[in-house]
Amino acid sequence: MIFTRWSAKFPGTQRRAAARSDRAAARPAPGSSATPPDEPPAPGGTPAAADDTPTAPTDATTGSVPAARAEHTEAAPSQGPTPEALPPTVDALSVHDILGTIPALVAVLYGPEHRLAYVNGAYAAVFGPRPAGQTAREALPELDTLGLLPLMDQVLRSGRPRTVKSRKVPGGAGGDRSRDGYYTFTCTPIAVAASGPAPDPEVACVAPHRGVLVFGADVTDQIESAERLRASEARQREAAVTLQRSLLPQELEQPDDLRVAATYQPGGTDAAVGGDWYDVITLGAGRTALVIGDVMGRGVRAAAVMGQLRTAVRAYARLDLPPHEVLQLLDGLAAEIDANQIATCVYAVHDPNEGRLVYASAGHLPILVRDPDGTVHRAEEPTGPPLGTGGWLHTSGSVPLGPGSSAVLYTDGLVERRDKDIDEGVEALERAFAGAAGAPEIVCDRLLRSLGITATHDDDVAILVLQHPERTGHDAELFHNAALELHGGIEAAPRARAFASGVLASWRFSPELYDLGVLAASELVANSLQHGHPPMRLRLRRTDRRLIIEVTDGDEHLPRRRRAEPADEAGRGISIVATIASSWGSRRTPGGGKAVWCEFALPRG
């Protein structure tokens, strides 16, 4: 048996033989040939071992060893590629190869006069072909229109790039140029090498020069998207502001004894408006309720809560309750509307007969009152927690507001700043209010300007200004007061009737209004004598628009209108008053007791 003839067929023999062949091929030193010059190759091309024993044939000779053949096949790719297969380097590419395929606008200019060296196809597609060698002002007038020529001068002087954003190019967007385009241009300093001799020296750069590469990126889609977004936000903001304003009074009620004006300015430029509100409510008998509030947060939800609170305030005001009781009711309602929303509010009532402003505050900023001599002071106490917190008993306070006095109610957007304490803002408002003269509308505008409120202010602002003017001259003839203390028993009724008759006659009312006024005074006094107890008072008041008759007594039981049966001898007094008067009502007075009143509208002119 010849061992070398069949040993290659044993498992693993082929791999060992191939490995020996690789080692043998790698053994010669670098620079030497694979076969020593003094040792010829074995006959038949088969290498011999050191002991003259022939080795196993390889795939290079017989191709009969599949495993070795596979290993040699895998090792072949490790050899480097031929020089012909190497890719071209960047240095081998021309400007046309690199810049010609860029979709952005590219122009290369050299020298202090910015002579044109190159424009790519995208530039030519937008502005048309441009002749090389000419100055930018001649060959590229669009750069002058876009304001890039001064920028290119700066780039050459400073050696630093400059960028201008979103320049409009008429008809410069899209292949059909059917719409305007917007491009962001970057001017970058470059060194333009000499291009060698040329037939026309004005065409080629014949010496190295510093130059500028103008690169214009198309941002038309981004600009249009941003414009659509801004338009959408503007529509949303307009809708939100419209909702907010629709929930505010469209026209303020103007009381007889007060001059009132208010202003509201939404904050910021976003769509989220706040929950500021104000209101003026005439309560009857010459009294007026004034309200201002602020729902925390922004957006439609805050505006919706504000609308519900404002509606509730008007409903509670019709009950003619004291200010602290109105806030107590609002506190419970605010918690029911949304437990996560809180609101601040001031509810104040002005009574011209008393010359005072009675108010209650739920976490709101203090009312500022300016006396006739110009002194401004705060109505700071009492103040309770905001609405919606619950568990608090609100109380009422009062501040003088006689003829010649003014007051301002406001929200925190007027005085609050991120970098200042809110007390500093209130102090600034006091100084501005002390020097703000004129009608209430003018005072509102002056306060906004003095506090630096602009259209870009980041918070909503609401201001309510009221003035109790002094009546002089002809106006003084239209406003009168008369009062009578009612003492004694049933004899007080004829005295009250005689007093009313004399006062109404001196005020020169028409005979019809005179008779109705005397009848109403008699019925109200009779009702008080029958169901109330001392102290009692009859008060007559005339304004330029109405006659007010009011009777007060010490009993807290409020009368109500009822239908009297034919056999009843009493119970018709309130029904008679409600029938002949324009309006009537009753309320409890501070310290106990009640007031029952009625009004007669005076004829116009």
C-alpha positions as CSV (number, residue, x, y, z in Angstrom):
1,M,0.0,0.0,0.0
2,I,1.3,3.4,-1.0
3,F,0.4,5.7,1.9
4,T,0.8,9.0,0.0
5,R,-1.7,8.1,-2.6
6,W,-4.7,7.7,-0.4
7,S,-3.9,9.6,2.8
8,A,-5.5,12.8,1.4
9,K,-8.8,11.0,1.6
10,F,-8.8,10.9,5.4
11,P,-11.0,13.4,7.1
12,G,-9.0,16.6,7.8
13,T,-6.1,15.7,5.7
14,Q,-7.0,18.1,3.0
15,R,-7.2,21.0,5.4
16,R,-3.8,20.2,6.9
17,A,-2.2,19.9,3.5
18,A,-3.6,23.3,2.5
19,A,-2.3,24.9,5.7
20,R,1.1,23.5,5.0
21,S,1.0,24.9,1.5
22,D,0.1,28.3,2.9
23,R,3.0,28.2,5.4
24,A,5.4,27.2,2.7
25,A,4.3,30.0,0.4
26,A,4.7,32.6,3.3
27,R,8.1,31.3,4.4
28,P,10.4,33.1,1.9
29,A,11.7,36.5,3.1
30,P,10.5,39.7,1.5
31,G,12.0,40.4,-1.8
32,S,13.0,36.7,-2.4
33,S,11.4,34.3,-4.8
34,A,9.0,31.6,-3.8
35,T,11.6,28.9,-4.8
36,P,15.3,29.1,-3.8
37,P,17.5,29.6,-6.8
38,D,19.7,26.6,-5.9
39,E,16.8,24.2,-5.4
40,P,14.8,23.4,-8.5
41,P,11.1,22.6,-8.2
42,A,10.0,19.0,-7.8
43,P,9.1,17.2,-11.0
44,G,5.6,17.8,-12.2
45,G,5.3,21.0,-10.3
46,T,4.7,19.1,-6.9
47,P,6.8,20.6,-4.1
48,A,8.8,18.2,-2.0
49,A,9.1,18.0,1.8
50,A,12.3,18.3,3.7
51,D,12.6,14.5,3.7
52,D,12.1,14.2,0.0
53,T,8.6,12.9,0.5
54,P,6.2,14.4,-2.0
55,T,3.3,16.4,-0.4
56,A,-0.3,16.2,-1.2
57,P,-1.3,17.9,-4.4
58,T,-3.0,21.3,-4.2
59,D,-5.8,22.8,-6.3
60,A,-3.2,24.7,-8.2
61,T,-1.9,21.4,-9.6
62,T,-4.7,18.9,-9.7
63,G,-7.8,20.6,-8.3
64,S,-8.6,17.4,-6.5
65,V,-8.9,18.9,-2.9
66,P,-12.2,20.7,-2.6
67,A,-11.7,22.0,0.9
68,A,-8.4,23.5,0.2
69,R,-9.7,25.0,-3.0
70,A,-12.5,26.7,-1.1
71,E,-10.1,28.2,1.4
72,H,-7.8,29.5,-1.4
73,T,-10.8,31.0,-3.1
74,E,-11.8,33.0,0.1
75,A,-8.3,34.2,0.6
76,A,-8.1,35.6,-2.9
77,P,-10.1,38.8,-2.3
78,S,-7.7,39.9,0.4
79,Q,-5.3,41.0,-2.3
80,G,-5.5,44.7,-3.1
81,P,-7.4,45.9,-6.3
82,T,-5.6,46.9,-9.3
83,P,-4.9,50.6,-9.9
84,E,-7.5,50.7,-12.7
85,A,-10.3,49.8,-10.1
86,L,-9.6,52.8,-7.7
87,P,-12.4,55.5,-7.5
88,P,-11.5,59.0,-8.5
89,T,-10.5,61.4,-5.7
90,V,-12.2,64.7,-5.0
91,D,-9.3,66.5,-6.5
92,A,-10.0,64.8,-9.8
93,L,-13.6,66.2,-9.8
94,S,-14.4,69.6,-11.5
95,V,-16.5,72.3,-10.1
96,H,-19.2,71.3,-12.5
97,D,-19.1,67.7,-11.2
98,I,-19.6,68.9,-7.6
99,L,-21.7,72.0,-7.7
100,G,-23.6,71.4,-10.9
101,T,-25.8,68.7,-9.4
102,I,-26.6,70.6,-6.2
103,P,-30.3,71.7,-6.1
104,A,-29.3,74.8,-4.2
105,L,-28.3,78.1,-5.9
106,V,-24.6,78.5,-6.2
107,A,-22.5,81.4,-7.6
108,V,-18.8,81.8,-7.4
109,L,-17.4,85.4,-7.7
110,Y,-13.8,86.6,-7.3
111,G,-12.0,89.9,-6.8
112,P,-13.1,93.1,-5.1
113,E,-15.5,93.8,-7.9
114,H,-17.1,90.4,-7.5
115,R,-16.6,89.2,-11.0
116,L,-18.6,86.2,-11.9
117,A,-16.7,82.9,-12.3
118,Y,-19.5,80.3,-12.2
119,V,-23.2,79.7,-11.6
120,N,-24.7,76.2,-11.4
121,G,-27.7,74.9,-13.2
122,A,-30.1,75.6,-10.2
123,Y,-29.1,79.2,-10.2
124,A,-29.6,79.5,-13.9
125,A,-33.0,77.8,-13.7
126,V,-34.2,80.5,-11.3
127,F,-32.5,83.6,-12.6
128,G,-31.5,82.6,-16.1
129,P,-28.0,82.1,-17.6
130,R,-25.4,84.6,-16.6
131,P,-22.2,85.6,-18.5
132,A,-19.0,84.9,-16.8
133,G,-16.3,87.6,-16.2
134,Q,-18.7,90.5,-15.6
135,T,-19.1,92.1,-12.2
136,A,-22.0,91.0,-10.0
137,R,-23.7,94.3,-10.4
138,E,-23.8,93.8,-14.2
139,A,-24.2,90.1,-14.5
140,L,-26.2,89.4,-11.2
141,P,-28.5,92.3,-10.6
142,E,-30.7,90.1,-8.5
143,L,-28.0,90.0,-5.8
144,D,-28.3,93.8,-5.6
145,T,-32.1,93.5,-5.3
146,L,-31.7,90.9,-2.5
147,G,-29.2,93.2,-0.7
148,L,-26.3,90.7,-1.0
149,L,-23.7,93.0,-2.6
150,P,-22.9,94.9,0.7
151,L,-22.9,91.6,2.5
152,M,-20.3,90.2,0.0
153,D,-18.1,93.3,0.6
154,Q,-18.2,92.5,4.3
155,V,-17.3,88.9,3.7
156,L,-14.3,89.9,1.6
157,R,-13.1,92.4,4.3
158,S,-13.7,90.2,7.4
159,G,-13.0,86.8,5.9
160,R,-16.0,85.4,7.8
161,P,-19.2,84.1,6.3
162,R,-22.5,86.0,6.5
163,T,-26.1,84.7,6.2
164,V,-29.4,86.4,5.4
165,K,-32.6,84.4,5.9
166,S,-35.8,84.0,3.9
167,R,-35.3,86.5,1.1
168,K,-38.1,86.6,-1.3
169,V,-37.4,85.8,-5.0
170,P,-40.4,86.6,-7.2
171,G,-41.3,83.5,-9.3
172,G,-38.4,81.7,-7.9
173,A,-40.0,78.5,-6.5
174,G,-40.9,75.3,-8.4
175,G,-39.9,74.2,-11.9
176,D,-42.8,76.2,-13.5
177,R,-41.9,79.3,-11.5
178,S,-45.6,79.7,-10.8
179,R,-45.1,81.0,-7.2
180,D,-42.6,83.2,-5.3
181,G,-39.7,81.5,-3.7
182,Y,-37.8,82.1,-0.5
183,Y,-34.1,81.5,-0.1
184,T,-31.6,81.7,2.7
185,F,-28.3,83.0,1.3
186,T,-24.9,82.3,2.8
187,C,-21.8,84.2,1.5
188,T,-18.6,82.3,2.3
189,P,-15.1,83.6,1.6
190,I,-13.0,81.4,-0.7
191,A,-9.7,81.5,-2.6
192,V,-10.2,81.3,-6.3
193,A,-7.1,79.8,-8.0
194,A,-5.8,81.0,-11.3
195,S,-7.3,79.1,-14.3
196,G,-4.4,79.7,-16.7
197,P,-4.4,81.7,-19.9
198,A,-7.6,82.2,-21.7
199,P,-8.7,83.7,-25.0
200,D,-10.6,86.4,-23.2
201,P,-9.0,87.7,-20.0
202,E,-12.4,89.0,-18.8
203,V,-13.8,85.5,-18.8
204,A,-11.3,83.5,-16.8
205,C,-9.5,84.2,-13.5
206,V,-5.9,84.6,-14.7
207,A,-4.4,85.1,-11.2
208,P,-5.3,83.8,-7.7
209,H,-7.9,86.0,-6.1
210,R,-10.0,86.0,-2.9
211,G,-13.6,85.4,-3.8
212,V,-17.1,84.7,-2.4
213,L,-19.2,81.6,-2.8
214,V,-22.9,82.5,-2.7
215,F,-25.1,79.6,-1.6
216,G,-28.9,79.9,-1.7
217,A,-30.9,77.2,0.1
218,D,-34.6,76.9,-0.9
219,V,-36.8,77.5,2.2
220,T,-40.0,78.2,0.3
221,D,-41.8,75.2,1.8
222,Q,-40.7,76.0,5.3
223,I,-41.8,79.7,4.9
224,E,-45.2,78.7,3.4
225,S,-45.7,76.2,6.2
226,A,-44.8,78.8,8.8
227,E,-47.2,81.3,7.2
228,R,-50.0,78.7,7.1
229,L,-49.3,78.0,10.8
230,R,-49.3,81.6,11.7
231,A,-52.5,82.2,9.8
232,S,-54.1,79.2,11.6
233,E,-53.0,80.5,14.9
234,A,-54.3,83.9,14.1
235,R,-57.7,82.5,13.2
236,Q,-57.7,80.4,16.4
237,R,-56.7,83.5,18.4
238,E,-59.4,85.6,16.8
239,A,-62.0,83.0,17.6
240,A,-60.8,82.8,21.2
241,V,-60.8,86.5,21.6
242,T,-64.2,86.7,20.0
243,L,-65.5,84.1,22.5
244,Q,-63.9,86.0,25.4
245,R,-65.3,89.4,24.3
246,S,-68.8,87.8,23.7
247,L,-68.8,86.7,27.3
248,L,-68.0,90.2,28.5
249,P,-70.6,93.0,28.6
250,Q,-71.3,94.3,25.1
251,E,-72.3,97.7,26.6
252,L,-71.8,98.8,30.2
253,E,-74.8,99.9,32.1
254,Q,-74.5,103.6,33.0
255,P,-75.8,104.4,36.5
256,D,-77.4,107.7,37.3
257,D,-74.8,108.8,39.9
258,L,-71.6,107.2,38.4
259,R,-69.6,107.5,35.3
260,V,-68.1,104.1,34.4
261,A,-65.8,102.8,31.7
262,A,-63.9,99.5,31.3
263,T,-61.3,98.1,28.9
264,Y,-60.1,94.6,28.2
265,Q,-56.9,93.7,26.3
266,P,-56.0,90.0,25.6
267,G,-52.5,89.1,26.4
268,G,-49.7,87.9,24.1
269,T,-50.0,86.7,20.5
270,D,-51.0,83.1,21.1
271,A,-54.5,81.7,20.8
272,A,-54.9,81.1,24.6
273,V,-56.8,84.0,26.1
274,G,-57.4,84.3,29.8
275,G,-60.4,84.5,32.1
276,D,-60.5,88.1,33.0
277,W,-64.0,89.7,33.3
278,Y,-65.8,92.8,34.6
279,D,-69.4,93.9,34.9
280,V,-71.6,96.8,36.0
281,I,-75.1,96.0,37.4
282,T,-77.7,98.5,38.4
283,L,-79.5,97.2,41.6
284,G,-82.3,99.8,41.9
285,A,-82.8,102.7,44.3
286,G,-79.7,104.3,42.8
287,R,-77.4,101.6,43.9
288,T,-74.8,100.0,41.6
289,A,-72.8,96.8,41.8
290,L,-69.3,96.7,40.2
291,V,-67.5,93.4,39.6
292,I,-64.1,92.4,38.4
293,G,-62.5,88.9,38.4
294,D,-59.9,86.7,37.0
295,V,-60.1,82.9,36.4
296,M,-56.6,81.3,36.8
297,G,-55.2,79.8,33.6
298,R,-55.7,80.4,30.0
299,G,-57.6,79.0,27.1
300,V,-61.2,78.2,26.2
301,R,-61.8,76.4,29.5
302,A,-60.8,79.5,31.6
303,A,-63.1,81.6,29.4
304,A,-66.0,79.2,29.8
305,V,-65.6,79.2,33.6
306,M,-65.5,83.0,33.5
307,G,-68.7,83.1,31.5
308,Q,-70.5,81.0,34.0
309,L,-69.2,83.0,37.0
310,R,-70.2,86.3,35.4
311,T,-73.7,85.0,34.7
312,A,-74.0,83.7,38.3
313,V,-72.8,87.1,39.6
314,R,-75.6,88.9,37.7
315,A,-78.2,86.4,39.1
316,Y,-77.0,86.7,42.7
317,A,-76.8,90.5,42.3
318,R,-80.6,90.6,41.6
319,L,-81.2,89.2,45.0
320,D,-79.6,92.4,46.4
321,L,-77.5,90.6,48.8
322,P,-74.5,92.1,50.7
323,P,-71.2,91.7,48.9
324,H,-69.8,89.0,51.2
325,E,-72.9,86.8,50.7
326,V,-72.6,87.1,47.0
327,L,-69.0,85.9,47.2
328,Q,-70.0,83.1,49.5
329,L,-72.5,81.8,46.9
330,L,-69.9,82.2,44.1
331,D,-67.4,80.2,46.1
332,G,-69.6,77.2,46.2
333,L,-70.5,77.5,42.6
334,A,-66.9,77.8,41.4
335,A,-66.1,74.5,43.2
336,E,-69.0,72.8,41.4
337,I,-68.1,74.2,38.0
338,D,-64.5,72.9,38.1
339,A,-62.7,71.9,41.2
340,N,-59.4,72.5,39.5
341,Q,-60.1,76.1,38.5
342,I,-59.9,78.9,41.0
343,A,-60.7,82.5,40.5
344,T,-60.2,85.8,42.2
345,C,-63.0,88.4,42.4
346,V,-64.1,91.7,43.9
347,Y,-67.8,92.5,44.3
348,A,-68.6,96.1,45.3
349,V,-71.8,98.1,45.8
350,H,-72.0,101.9,45.6
351,D,-74.9,103.6,47.4
352,P,-75.1,107.3,46.5
353,N,-77.2,108.0,49.6
354,E,-74.5,106.7,51.9
355,G,-71.5,108.0,49.8
356,R,-69.6,104.7,50.4
357,L,-68.4,101.7,48.4
358,V,-69.1,98.5,50.2
359,Y,-67.1,95.6,48.9
360,A,-65.8,92.0,49.5
361,S,-62.7,90.5,48.0
362,A,-61.9,86.8,47.2
363,G,-58.1,86.8,46.8
364,H,-58.2,89.8,44.4
365,L,-56.0,92.9,44.3
366,P,-57.1,95.9,46.3
367,I,-59.4,98.6,45.0
368,L,-57.7,101.9,44.6
369,V,-59.7,105.0,45.6
370,R,-58.8,108.6,44.7
371,D,-60.2,111.3,47.0
372,P,-61.3,114.7,45.6
373,D,-57.9,116.2,46.8
374,G,-56.0,113.6,44.7
375,T,-54.9,111.3,47.5
376,V,-54.9,107.6,46.5
377,H,-55.4,104.9,49.0
378,R,-56.0,101.1,48.9
379,A,-59.1,99.3,50.1
380,E,-57.2,96.3,51.4
381,E,-59.3,94.8,54.0
382,P,-61.0,92.4,54.3
383,T,-59.7,89.9,51.8
384,G,-60.6,86.2,51.7
385,P,-59.1,83.3,49.7
386,P,-59.9,82.8,46.0
387,L,-63.2,81.4,44.8
388,G,-63.3,77.6,44.6
389,T,-61.2,76.9,47.7
390,G,-64.2,76.6,50.1
391,G,-64.2,76.6,53.9
392,W,-64.0,80.3,54.3
393,L,-66.5,82.9,55.5
394,H,-66.1,86.1,53.5
395,T,-66.7,89.5,55.1
396,S,-67.6,92.9,53.7
397,G,-65.7,96.2,54.1
398,S,-66.3,99.8,53.0
399,V,-64.5,102.8,51.8
400,P,-65.7,106.4,51.3
401,L,-66.7,107.3,47.7
402,G,-68.5,110.6,47.8
403,P,-68.9,113.2,45.0
404,G,-65.6,114.0,43.4
405,S,-64.0,110.6,44.2
406,S,-62.9,107.9,41.7
407,A,-62.0,104.2,42.0
408,V,-60.3,101.7,39.8
409,L,-60.7,97.9,39.8
410,Y,-58.2,95.8,37.8
411,T,-56.7,92.4,37.3
412,D,-53.2,91.3,38.0
413,G,-52.1,91.5,34.3
414,L,-52.0,95.3,34.8
415,V,-49.5,95.3,37.7
416,E,-47.7,91.9,37.7
417,R,-44.3,91.5,36.1
418,R,-42.0,88.5,36.1
419,D,-39.0,90.4,37.3
420,K,-40.7,92.6,39.9
421,D,-42.7,92.2,43.1
422,I,-46.4,92.8,42.6
423,D,-46.5,95.4,45.3
424,E,-44.2,97.5,43.1
425,G,-46.7,97.3,40.3
426,V,-49.5,98.4,42.6
427,E,-47.5,101.3,43.8
428,A,-46.8,102.3,40.1
429,L,-50.5,102.1,39.5
430,E,-51.2,104.3,42.5
431,R,-48.9,107.0,41.1
432,A,-50.4,106.7,37.6
433,F,-53.9,106.9,39.0
434,A,-53.1,110.0,41.0
435,G,-52.2,111.9,37.9
436,A,-54.8,110.4,35.5
437,A,-57.5,113.0,34.9
438,G,-60.4,113.2,32.5
439,A,-63.3,111.0,31.7
440,P,-63.2,107.3,32.7
441,E,-62.4,106.2,29.2
442,I,-59.4,108.5,29.1
443,V,-58.3,107.3,32.5
444,C,-58.3,103.6,31.3
445,D,-56.1,104.5,28.3
446,R,-53.7,106.5,30.5
447,L,-53.3,103.7,33.0
448,L,-52.5,101.2,30.2
449,R,-49.9,103.5,28.8
450,S,-48.4,104.4,32.2
451,L,-48.0,100.7,33.1
452,G,-46.4,99.9,29.7
453,I,-49.2,97.6,28.5
454,T,-48.8,97.0,24.7
455,A,-50.3,94.6,22.2
456,T,-47.5,92.1,23.0
457,H,-48.1,92.1,26.7
458,D,-48.0,88.5,28.0
459,D,-51.1,88.6,30.2
460,D,-54.7,89.6,29.9
461,V,-55.6,93.0,31.4
462,A,-59.0,94.2,32.6
463,I,-59.7,97.7,34.0
464,L,-62.9,99.1,35.5
465,V,-62.9,102.9,36.3
466,L,-65.8,104.6,38.1
467,Q,-66.2,108.2,39.0
468,H,-68.7,109.9,41.3
469,P,-68.8,113.4,39.9
470,E,-69.7,116.5,41.8
471,R,-72.9,118.1,40.5
472,T,-72.8,121.8,39.8
473,G,-74.9,124.2,37.8
474,H,-77.7,122.7,35.8
475,D,-76.8,119.1,36.8
476,A,-77.2,120.0,40.5
477,E,-80.8,121.0,39.8
478,L,-81.5,117.5,38.5
479,F,-80.2,115.6,41.6
480,H,-82.0,116.1,44.9
481,N,-82.4,114.1,48.1
482,A,-85.0,114.5,50.9
483,A,-85.5,112.3,54.0
484,L,-87.9,112.1,56.9
485,E,-87.5,110.2,60.1
486,L,-90.9,108.5,61.0
487,H,-91.7,108.6,64.7
488,G,-94.9,107.8,66.5
489,G,-97.7,105.5,65.6
490,I,-100.4,105.8,63.0
491,E,-100.0,109.6,62.9
492,A,-96.7,109.0,61.0
493,A,-98.6,108.1,57.9
494,P,-100.2,111.5,57.3
495,R,-96.9,113.2,58.1
496,A,-95.2,111.1,55.5
497,R,-97.9,111.8,53.0
498,A,-97.6,115.6,53.6
499,F,-93.8,115.4,53.4
500,A,-93.9,113.5,50.1
501,S,-96.5,115.9,48.7
502,G,-94.5,119.0,49.5
503,V,-91.2,117.6,48.2
504,L,-92.6,116.3,44.9
505,A,-94.4,119.6,44.3
506,S,-91.1,121.5,44.9
507,W,-89.4,119.3,42.3
508,R,-92.0,120.4,39.7
509,F,-93.1,117.0,38.6
510,S,-96.1,116.6,36.3
511,P,-99.4,116.2,38.0
512,E,-99.6,112.6,37.0
513,L,-96.2,111.7,38.3
514,Y,-96.9,113.8,41.4
515,D,-100.0,111.8,42.3
516,L,-98.3,108.4,41.6
517,G,-95.3,109.4,43.8
518,V,-97.5,110.5,46.7
519,L,-99.6,107.2,46.5
520,A,-96.4,105.0,46.4
521,A,-94.9,106.8,49.4
522,S,-98.2,106.4,51.3
523,E,-98.4,102.7,50.6
524,L,-94.7,101.9,51.5
525,V,-95.0,103.9,54.7
526,A,-98.3,102.1,55.6
527,N,-96.7,98.7,54.9
528,S,-93.7,99.5,57.1
529,L,-95.9,100.8,59.9
530,Q,-98.0,97.6,59.8
531,H,-95.2,94.9,59.4
532,G,-92.0,96.7,60.6
533,H,-90.8,98.5,63.7
534,P,-88.6,101.5,64.4
535,P,-86.4,103.1,63.4
536,M,-88.2,104.1,60.2
537,R,-87.3,106.5,57.5
538,L,-88.8,107.8,54.3
539,R,-86.3,108.9,51.6
540,L,-87.1,110.6,48.3
541,R,-84.4,110.9,45.6
542,R,-84.4,112.4,42.2
543,T,-81.9,111.9,39.4
544,D,-81.8,113.0,35.9
545,R,-83.6,109.8,34.8
546,R,-85.8,108.6,37.7
547,L,-87.7,109.3,40.9
548,I,-86.8,106.9,43.8
549,I,-88.9,106.4,46.9
550,E,-87.5,104.2,49.7
551,V,-88.7,103.3,53.2
552,T,-86.4,101.6,55.8
553,D,-87.3,100.0,59.1
554,G,-85.8,97.8,61.7
555,D,-87.5,94.5,60.7
556,E,-85.6,92.0,58.5
557,H,-88.7,90.3,57.1
558,L,-88.8,91.1,53.3
559,P,-92.2,91.8,51.8
560,R,-93.5,89.9,48.8
561,R,-96.2,90.6,46.3
562,R,-99.3,88.4,46.7
563,R,-102.8,88.2,45.4
564,A,-105.4,89.7,47.8
565,E,-108.8,88.1,48.0
566,P,-111.9,90.4,47.6
567,A,-112.8,90.0,51.2
568,D,-109.2,90.9,52.5
569,E,-108.8,94.3,54.1
570,A,-105.0,94.3,53.7
571,G,-102.3,92.9,51.5
572,R,-102.8,95.2,48.5
573,G,-100.1,97.8,49.2
574,I,-97.1,96.1,47.5
575,S,-99.3,95.0,44.6
576,I,-100.4,98.6,44.1
577,V,-96.8,99.9,44.2
578,A,-95.6,97.1,41.8
579,T,-98.5,98.1,39.4
580,I,-97.9,101.9,39.3
581,A,-94.1,102.0,39.5
582,S,-91.5,101.2,36.9
583,S,-89.8,98.7,39.3
584,W,-89.7,97.9,42.9
585,G,-87.6,95.7,45.3
586,S,-86.4,95.1,48.8
587,R,-83.2,94.2,50.5
588,R,-81.8,93.7,54.0
589,T,-79.7,96.6,55.3
590,P,-76.4,96.3,57.3
591,G,-76.9,96.0,61.0
592,G,-80.4,94.6,60.6
593,G,-83.6,95.8,59.1
594,K,-84.7,96.2,55.5
595,A,-85.4,98.7,52.8
596,V,-88.3,98.7,50.4
597,W,-88.1,100.9,47.3
598,C,-89.8,101.7,44.0
599,E,-88.8,103.8,41.0
600,F,-90.6,105.9,38.4
601,A,-88.9,106.6,35.1
602,L,-88.9,110.3,34.2
603,P,-90.0,111.4,30.7
604,R,-87.1,112.1,28.4
605,G,-86.4,115.8,27.7
